[in-house]
Amino acid sequence: MDWSSYRGTHWSIKMSVKAKAIYTFLSENKEEISIQENEELVIFDENSVDGWFQGENSRGERGLFPASYVEIIRTRSNSNVTDCSISPAGSLGNDSSYFPPIPITPPHLQQPYDDDDDDDWDDWDDRSTVVEDADPTRSPGANGHTHQSPLSNNPNVHYRAKPYMERQDSISSSRKGSMVGRNLNRFSSFVRSGVEAFVLGDVPMMAKIAESYTIEMGPLGPRWKENPQPFSCSIEDPTKQTKFKGIKTYISYRVTPSHTGRPVYRRYKHFDWLYNRLLHKFTVISVPHLPEKQATGRFEEDFIEKRKRRLILWMNHMTSHPVLSQYEGFEHFLMCADDKQWKLGKRRAEKDEMVGAHFMLTLQIPNEHQDLQDVEERVDSFKSFAKKMDDSVMQLTHVASELVRKHLGGFRKEFQRLGNAFQSISQAFMLDPPHSSDTFNNAISHTGRTYENIGEMFAEQPKYDLFQMLDKLSLYQGLLANFPDIIHLQKGAFAKVKESQRMSDEGKMDQDEADGIRKRCRTVGFALQAEMSHFHQQREVDFKDMMQAYLREQIAFYQRVVQQLERTLRMYDCL
């Protein structure tokens, strides 16, 4: 969206509201302003424009900042209680049982605005099909996943009739105080994902489960069973298109799955819709983040090319994942070319019952026994590894970004300065004709031009190697950022097992009930280990490809530099 159209907007003082920043945001262009965590802000209009507020920070700077990075401070007139709700959420009314969701995805990886997708779904959809926004019983869980409360009033979700507190795979105890305590922090990802409810047996069994995902034992431990029909998918030909007689402009991508060979055309908002469906459904899977959005410069060639490269990496990760690649909503995204069928499939995906906690019911785990202490040690080891890898990826990203800056600026300038200096020597030698040699002077002058060309070669080189490296590192930054919350699910499940066993030993809980909690904890543990195994397998493939591609391009680059220098050197041989 072109923010320049909002520069002349007159904001009424009466519309202004106070707010507080819940995350730090650094501006990237002159239309935006930076805000710091906990900074007091003034928002000129509470109605965000494409996910952005226009307002003023504490330093008096005015401009745009993401609506999802701030919370509006509301003062109730009938009490001294300040009601803070996260923007741009609607009014909570008097329902004190609903708490606004807190985003747990790192702010720099979130998608705070709608990019080129600020219009309605128009010919692709109608707003009435969005289920999760209409149901306040949903709350986000680990990695941004949404949990559907077992007591949802959604008429499209049907549960087997049973008392709410009856526990799956266990016998409810009649002893007073036998229930394992719930986490007091209801914003914990363990709670919001629904995994706590699943482990404690509070997720009712579905009358019919049409899908299932299998975890099998491999040589290194649990792993997802491979997709029996693997495929790949290409993303090509980003094309600028318009509609509404040129009023609306967007970029369309040709998406072609290998197993059909039939292309479909998708906008970024379609990728964004799929991404959010994945977050809602797959509680214990690290869903790759989409490429970042930006408010301005969306139609610049460099940005379009960068987004295409990163969408390709995102798609490659999707098709290589044994579970994500088999998701019905993903198949719909890849295959549906008819507008009417798209709407139907979109509604069906949004009404999917097997999301969040209920997704755990679709998992088929091995019969092999695993000691929970061994599982916990394996998870702790992966946690340490992931933290170290995350730090290393961040370090390499910083170094590579700095190297790109030098290629585009410093290196080019230094070689140009060297080339100009050689040219100056050549010009000086020409000033005394009796002792001047044209051949010699031309060789020196050509040497200067060679180094100027080499400077331009350095400036062009990042697009062939460093940009691809940064793309891959960005993908893994997102994947690694998901794991702390996913690991927290397992840690919460371990804690419930230990608590239930203690209560059983003290006679406060039936052993059958404690065994049921342990059994469901095994499901969570197998799922996390399978995801860890897939991550290790895929990172070896990805980083091998990344390093080989970088080294090949570096070798080819320096060979071209050597060829230029050798041609220049030969000019001196005939003197």
C-alpha positions in Angstrom: 0.0 0.0 0.0 1.2 3.5 -0.8 1.5 5.2 2.5 2.2 8.5 0.9 -1.6 8.9 0.4 -1.9 9.2 4.2 0.6 12.0 4.6 -2.0 14.7 4.3 -4.6 13.0 6.6 -5.9 15.3 9.4 -6.2 13.4 12.6 -8.7 14.7 15.1 -7.4 15.1 18.7 -10.7 13.6 19.9 -9.8 10.4 18.2 -6.4 10.1 19.8 -5.9 7.3 22.4 -3.0 6.4 24.7 -1.0 3.2 24.2 2.0 1.4 25.4 4.6 -0.5 23.2 4.8 -4.2 24.1 7.7 -4.8 21.6 10.5 -2.8 20.2 10.1 -1.8 16.5 12.9 -0.2 14.5 11.8 2.0 11.5 13.1 1.1 8.1 11.9 4.1 6.1 10.9 7.7 6.5 7.2 6.9 6.8 7.8 4.8 10.0 8.9 5.7 13.5 10.8 3.6 16.0 9.2 2.6 19.3 10.7 1.0 22.4 9.2 -1.7 24.6 7.1 -0.1 27.4 7.3 3.3 25.7 4.2 5.5 26.0 2.6 6.4 22.7 -0.3 8.4 21.3 -2.4 6.8 18.5 -4.2 9.3 16.3 -6.9 6.9 15.2 -7.7 3.6 16.9 -8.7 2.1 13.5 -5.6 0.7 12.1 -4.8 0.9 8.4 -3.6 -2.4 7.0 -2.3 -3.4 10.4 -0.5 -0.1 11.1 -1.2 2.7 13.5 -0.3 6.3 12.8 0.8 8.0 16.0 3.5 9.7 18.0 6.2 8.3 20.2 7.6 9.8 23.5 10.3 11.7 21.5 7.7 13.6 19.5 8.3 11.7 16.3 5.2 11.0 14.2 4.7 8.2 11.7 3.6 4.6 11.3 4.3 1.5 13.5 2.7 -2.0 13.6 -0.6 -2.3 15.5 0.3 -5.7 16.9 3.3 -4.2 18.7 1.3 -2.0 21.0 -1.6 -2.2 23.4 -4.2 0.5 23.8 -4.8 1.8 27.3 -8.5 2.1 28.0 -9.8 3.6 31.3 -13.2 2.5 32.4 -15.3 5.4 33.5 -17.1 3.4 36.2 -14.0 2.1 38.1 -10.4 2.8 38.8 -9.3 -0.3 36.8 -7.4 0.3 33.6 -8.4 -2.2 30.9 -5.6 -2.8 28.4 -6.5 -4.7 25.3 -4.1 -5.7 22.6 -4.7 -3.7 19.4 -6.5 -4.0 17.1 -8.7 -6.4 19.1 -12.3 -5.5 19.5 -14.0 -4.6 22.7 -14.1 -7.3 25.3 -17.3 -6.0 26.8 -18.0 -7.3 30.4 -16.9 -10.8 29.7 -14.1 -11.2 32.3 -13.7 -14.9 31.3 -12.0 -13.9 28.1 -8.4 -12.8 28.1 -6.8 -11.3 25.0 -4.2 -13.5 23.3 -0.6 -12.6 23.8 1.6 -13.3 20.8 4.6 -15.5 21.6 6.3 -15.5 18.2 9.3 -13.2 18.3 8.2 -9.7 17.2 10.7 -9.4 14.3 9.3 -12.7 12.9 5.7 -11.8 13.3 3.5 -10.5 10.4 2.2 -7.2 11.7 0.4 -6.0 8.7 -1.3 -7.0 5.5 1.2 -6.0 2.9 -0.3 -5.9 -0.6 -3.4 -7.7 0.7 -5.3 -4.9 2.3 -8.5 -5.6 0.4 -11.2 -8.1 1.3 -11.0 -11.6 -0.1 -13.4 -10.4 -2.8 -13.6 -13.1 -5.5 -11.7 -15.6 -3.3 -13.7 -15.5 -0.2 -16.2 -13.8 2.0 -15.5 -12.8 5.6 -18.2 -15.0 7.1 -16.0 -18.0 6.6 -13.3 -17.0 9.1 -14.0 -19.2 12.0 -11.3 -18.4 14.5 -12.0 -14.7 14.7 -15.7 -15.3 15.5 -15.1 -17.7 18.3 -13.7 -16.1 21.5 -13.0 -19.5 23.0 -10.0 -19.9 20.8 -6.6 -18.8 22.2 -3.2 -19.0 20.7 -0.8 -21.7 21.8 2.8 -22.7 21.2 4.4 -21.2 18.2 1.3 -19.1 17.6 -1.0 -22.2 17.4 -4.6 -21.8 18.4 -6.4 -24.0 20.9 -10.1 -24.7 20.5 -11.7 -24.9 23.9 -13.5 -28.2 24.5 -16.6 -26.3 25.5 -16.8 -24.4 22.2 -20.3 -23.4 21.1 -19.2 -23.7 17.5 -22.1 -25.6 15.8 -19.6 -27.0 13.3 -17.6 -28.9 15.9 -19.3 -32.0 17.2 -18.0 -33.8 20.3 -18.9 -37.2 21.7 -21.3 -36.8 24.5 -19.5 -37.3 27.8 -19.1 -35.4 31.0 -16.6 -32.6 30.6 -14.2 -33.8 33.2 -14.1 -37.4 32.1 -10.6 -38.2 31.3 -9.5 -39.9 28.0 -7.9 -43.3 28.5 -8.4 -43.2 32.2 -11.0 -43.7 34.9 -12.1 -40.5 36.7 -11.4 -40.7 40.3 -14.1 -39.9 42.8 -11.7 -39.0 45.5 -11.8 -35.3 46.5 -8.7 -33.5 45.4 -7.5 -36.1 43.0 -7.3 -33.7 40.1 -3.8 -32.6 39.0 -3.5 -28.9 39.5 -3.8 -26.6 36.4 -1.1 -24.1 35.6 -1.9 -20.7 37.2 -0.4 -19.0 34.2 -3.1 -19.3 31.7 -1.0 -17.5 29.1 1.6 -20.3 29.2 2.0 -21.9 25.8 1.5 -25.3 27.5 -2.0 -24.1 28.5 -2.9 -22.1 25.4 -1.8 -24.8 23.0 -4.3 -27.2 24.6 -1.5 -29.7 25.4 -2.2 -29.4 29.1 -5.8 -30.3 28.6 -4.7 -33.2 26.3 -2.2 -34.6 28.9 -4.8 -34.3 31.7 -7.4 -36.2 29.6 -9.7 -33.2 29.3 -9.9 -33.3 25.5 -12.9 -35.4 24.5 -12.4 -38.1 22.0 -13.9 -37.4 18.6 -16.6 -39.6 17.3 -14.7 -40.0 14.0 -11.0 -39.1 13.3 -10.5 -39.1 9.5 -6.8 -38.3 9.5 -3.8 -39.8 11.2 -0.1 -39.2 11.2 2.3 -42.0 12.2 5.5 -41.8 14.2 7.9 -44.7 13.8 11.1 -45.8 15.4 14.2 -45.1 13.4 17.8 -45.9 14.0 18.3 -42.6 15.9 14.9 -42.6 17.7 11.3 -41.6 16.8 10.7 -40.0 13.4 7.7 -39.0 11.3 6.7 -41.6 8.8 7.6 -40.3 5.3 4.9 -39.1 2.9 4.2 -42.1 0.7 3.7 -39.8 -2.3 6.6 -37.2 -2.0 6.5 -34.2 -4.4 8.1 -30.8 -4.9 6.7 -27.5 -6.0 8.1 -24.6 -8.0 7.3 -20.9 -7.5 8.0 -18.8 -10.6 7.1 -15.7 -12.6 6.1 -13.1 -10.1 3.8 -10.8 -12.1 2.4 -7.4 -11.2 -1.4 -7.4 -11.8 -4.3 -5.1 -11.2 -8.0 -5.2 -10.7 -10.8 -2.8 -10.1 -9.7 -0.9 -13.2 -6.2 -0.4 -11.8 -7.2 0.7 -8.3 -5.7 -2.4 -6.7 -2.3 -3.7 -7.5 -0.7 -7.0 -6.4 1.9 -9.6 -7.2 0.8 -13.0 -8.4 3.1 -16.1 -8.4 2.8 -19.2 -10.5 2.8 -22.2 -8.2 3.3 -25.6 -9.9 3.3 -28.9 -7.8 5.3 -31.7 -9.4 2.7 -34.4 -8.9 0.0 -32.6 -10.9 2.0 -30.4 -13.3 -0.9 -28.0 -13.3 0.0 -24.4 -12.2 -2.2 -22.3 -9.9 -1.7 -18.6 -9.3 -1.4 -17.3 -5.7 -0.9 -14.0 -4.1 1.0 -13.4 -0.9 -2.3 -13.3 1.1 -3.0 -16.9 0.0 0.3 -18.0 1.4 -0.5 -16.0 4.6 -3.9 -17.8 4.9 -2.2 -21.2 4.6 0.5 -20.3 7.1 -2.1 -19.3 9.7 -4.0 -22.5 9.1 -0.8 -24.5 9.8 -0.2 -22.6 13.0 -3.7 -23.3 14.2 -3.5 -27.0 13.5 0.0 -28.3 14.2 0.8 -27.7 17.8 4.1 -29.6 18.1 5.6 -28.8 14.7 7.9 -26.0 13.9 6.1 -24.3 11.0 8.5 -22.2 8.9 7.8 -18.5 9.0 6.8 -16.7 5.8 9.1 -14.0 4.3 8.7 -10.7 6.0 6.2 -8.1 4.9 6.9 -4.4 4.4 4.7 -1.4 4.1 6.5 0.4 1.3 8.5 -0.6 -1.8 6.5 -3.8 -2.3 6.7 -3.5 -6.1 10.4 -2.8 -6.3 12.3 -5.4 -8.3 14.8 -6.3 -5.6 12.1 -6.9 -3.0 10.0 -9.0 -5.4 13.0 -11.1 -6.2 14.0 -11.5 -2.6 10.4 -12.5 -1.6 10.3 -15.1 -4.4 13.6 -16.7 -3.3 12.3 -16.9 0.3 8.9 -18.3 -0.7 10.7 -21.0 -2.7 12.7 -22.0 0.5 9.5 -21.9 2.5 7.8 -24.2 -0.1 10.7 -26.6 -0.2 10.5 -27.0 3.6 6.8 -27.6 3.4 7.0 -30.2 0.7 9.8 -32.0 2.5 8.0 -32.3 5.9 6.3 -35.7 6.2 3.3 -34.2 8.1 2.8 -30.7 6.7 3.1 -32.0 3.1 0.1 -34.2 3.7 -2.2 -31.6 5.2 -5.5 -31.3 3.3 -5.4 -27.5 3.5 -1.9 -27.5 1.8 -3.2 -29.8 -1.0 -6.1 -27.4 -1.5 -3.7 -24.5 -1.7 -1.6 -26.3 -4.3 -4.3 -27.7 -6.5 -7.5 -25.6 -6.5 -7.8 -23.3 -9.5 -11.6 -22.7 -9.3 -12.9 -19.8 -7.3 -16.0 -21.5 -6.1 -14.1 -24.7 -5.1 -11.5 -22.5 -3.4 -14.2 -21.0 -1.1 -15.5 -24.4 -0.2 -12.1 -25.8 0.6 -11.2 -22.7 2.5 -14.3 -23.1 4.7 -13.6 -26.7 5.2 -10.0 -26.0 6.4 -11.2 -23.3 8.7 -13.8 -25.6 10.3 -11.2 -28.4 10.8 -11.9 -29.9 14.2 -8.5 -31.6 14.6 -6.5 -28.6 15.5 -4.4 -27.7 18.6 -5.0 -30.2 21.3 -7.2 -32.3 19.1 -4.3 -32.7 16.6 -2.7 -34.9 19.3 -5.5 -37.4 18.8 -4.4 -38.0 15.2 -1.0 -39.3 16.2 -0.2 -43.0 16.0 2.9 -43.7 18.2 5.2 -46.7 18.4 4.7 -49.5 21.0 8.3 -49.3 22.1 8.8 -48.3 25.7 10.7 -45.1 26.3 11.9 -44.1 29.8 10.6 -40.6 30.4 13.8 -39.6 32.1 15.7 -40.6 28.9 13.3 -38.5 26.8 13.7 -35.5 29.1 17.5 -35.8 28.8 17.2 -36.0 25.0 15.0 -32.9 24.9 17.4 -31.0 27.2 20.2 -31.9 24.9 18.3 -30.6 21.9 17.4 -27.5 23.7 21.1 -26.7 24.3 21.9 -27.5 20.7 19.1 -25.3 19.4 20.2 -22.4 21.5 23.8 -22.7 20.3 22.7 -23.1 16.7 20.4 -20.0 17.0 23.2 -17.9 18.3 25.5 -19.2 15.5 22.9 -18.5 12.9 22.5 -15.0 14.2 26.3 -14.5 14.2 26.6 -15.7 10.6 23.7 -13.6 9.5 25.4 -10.5 11.0 28.7 -11.3 9.4 27.2 -12.1 6.0 25.1 -8.9 6.1 28.1 -6.8 6.9 30.0 -8.5 4.1 27.2 -7.6 1.7 27.4 -4.0 2.8 31.1 -4.0 2.1 30.7 -5.6 -1.3 28.1 -3.0 -2.3 30.1 -0.1 -0.8 33.5 -0.4 0.7 35.1 -3.0 -1.7 33.7 -1.3 -4.8 35.0 2.1 -3.6 38.5 0.7 -2.7 38.9 -1.0 -6.1 37.7 2.1 -7.9 40.2 4.3 -5.9 43.0 1.8 -6.9 41.9 1.9 -10.5 41.8 5.7 -10.5 45.3 5.8 -9.0 46.7 3.6 -11.9 44.9 5.8 -14.4 46.5 8.9 -12.8 50.0 7.3 -13.2 49.2 6.6 -16.9 48.2 10.2 -17.5 51.3 11.5 -15.8 53.5 9.3 -18.0 51.9 10.8 -21.1 53.0 14.4 -20.2 56.6 13.9 -21.5 56.1 12.7 -25.1 59.9 12.1 -26.0 60.1 9.6 -23.2 56.6 8.3 -23.3 55.6 4.8 -24.5 52.0 4.5 -25.7 52.0 0.8 -25.3 53.3 1.0 -21.7 50.9 3.8 -20.8 47.9 1.9 -22.3 48.9 -1.2 -20.2 48.9 0.9 -17.1 45.6 2.6 -18.0 44.0 -0.8 -18.8 45.2 -2.0 -15.4 43.3 0.8 -13.8 40.1 0.0 -15.8 40.5 -3.7 -14.8 40.4 -2.8 -11.1 37.4 -0.6 -11.6 35.7 -3.6 -13.3 36.7 -5.8 -10.4 35.1 -3.3 -8.0 31.8 -3.6 -10.0 32.1 -7.4 -9.9 32.4 -7.3 -6.1 29.3 -5.2 -6.0 27.3 -7.6 -8.1 28.6 -10.8 -6.4 26.2 -10.9 -3.3 23.2 -11.6 -5.5 24.9 -14.9 -6.6 26.0 -16.2 -3.2 25.5 -14.1 0.0 21.9 -13.3 -0.7 21.1 -17.0 -1.0 23.0 -17.7 2.2 21.0 -15.0 4.1 17.8 -16.4 2.7 18.5 -19.9 4.2 19.7 -18.4 7.5 16.4 -16.4 7.7 14.4 -19.6 7.3 16.3 -21.3 10.1 16.0 -18.3 12.3 12.3 -18.7 12.1 12.4 -22.5 12.6 14.7 -22.2 15.7 12.6 -19.4 17.2 9.6 -21.9 17.3 11.4 -24.5 19.4 11.5 -22.9 22.9 7.7 -22.9 23.0 7.4 -26.4 21.6 9.9 -27.7 24.1 7.9 -26.0 26.8 5.0 -28.2 25.9 7.1 -31.3 26.7 8.4 -29.8 29.9 4.8 -29.1 31.0 3.8 -32.6 30.2 6.8 -34.0 32.2 5.7 -31.9 35.2 2.2 -33.3 35.1 3.4 -36.8 35.0 5.6 -36.3 38.1 2.8 -34.5 39.9 0.3 -37.2 39.1 2.6 -40.0 40.2 3.3 -38.1 43.5 -0.5 -37.8 44.1 -1.0 -41.5 43.3 1.7 -42.4 45.8 0.0 -40.3 48.4 -3.3 -42.0 47.7 -4.9 -38.8 46.3 -5.3 -40.2 42.7 -6.1 -43.6 41.2 -3.1 -45.2 39.6 -5.1 -45.8 36.4 -5.5 -42.0 36.1 -1.8 -41.4 36.6 -1.0 -44.0 34.1 -3.3 -42.3 31.6 -1.4 -39.0 32.1 1.9 -40.8 31.6 0.5 -42.4 28.4 -0.6 -39.1 26.9 2.8 -37.6 27.9 4.4 -40.3 25.8 2.4 -39.1 22.8 3.7 -35.6 23.3 7.2 -36.9 23.8 7.2 -39.0 20.6 5.9 -36.1 18.6 8.5 -33.7 19.8 11.3 -36.2 19.2 10.0 -36.9 15.7 10.1 -33.2 15.0 13.6 -32.9 16.4 14.7 -35.8 14.2 13.2 -34.2 11.1 14.9 -30.9 11.9 18.3 -32.5 12.2 17.8 -34.5 9.0 16.7 -31.4 7.1 19.3 -29.0 8.4 22.1 -31.3 7.2 20.6 -31.3 3.7 20.0 -27.6 3.7 23.3 -26.5 5.1 25.2 -28.9 2.9 23.4 -27.3 -0.1 24.1 -23.8 1.2 27.8 -24.3 1.8 28.3 -26.0 -1.5 26.5 -23.3 -3.4 28.4 -20.6 -1.7 31.8 -22.1 -2.3 31.0 -22.9 -6.0 30.0 -19.3 -6.5 33.0 -18.0 -4.7 35.3 -20.2 -6.8 33.6 -19.0 -10.0 33.8 -15.4 -8.9 37.5 -15.4 -8.1 38.2 -17.4 -11.3 36.6 -14.5 -13.2 38.8 -12.0 -11.2 41.9 -14.1 -12.0 41.0 -14.2 -15.7 40.7 -10.4 -15.8 44.1 -10.0 -14.1 45.8 -12.5 -16.4 44.6 -10.7 -19.5 45.9 -7.4 -18.1 49.2 -9.0 -17.2 49.8 -10.2 -20.7 49.7 -6.6 -22.0 53.1 -6.1 -20.3 54.7 -9.1 -22.0 55.1 -7.4 -25.4 56.8 -4.3 -24.0 
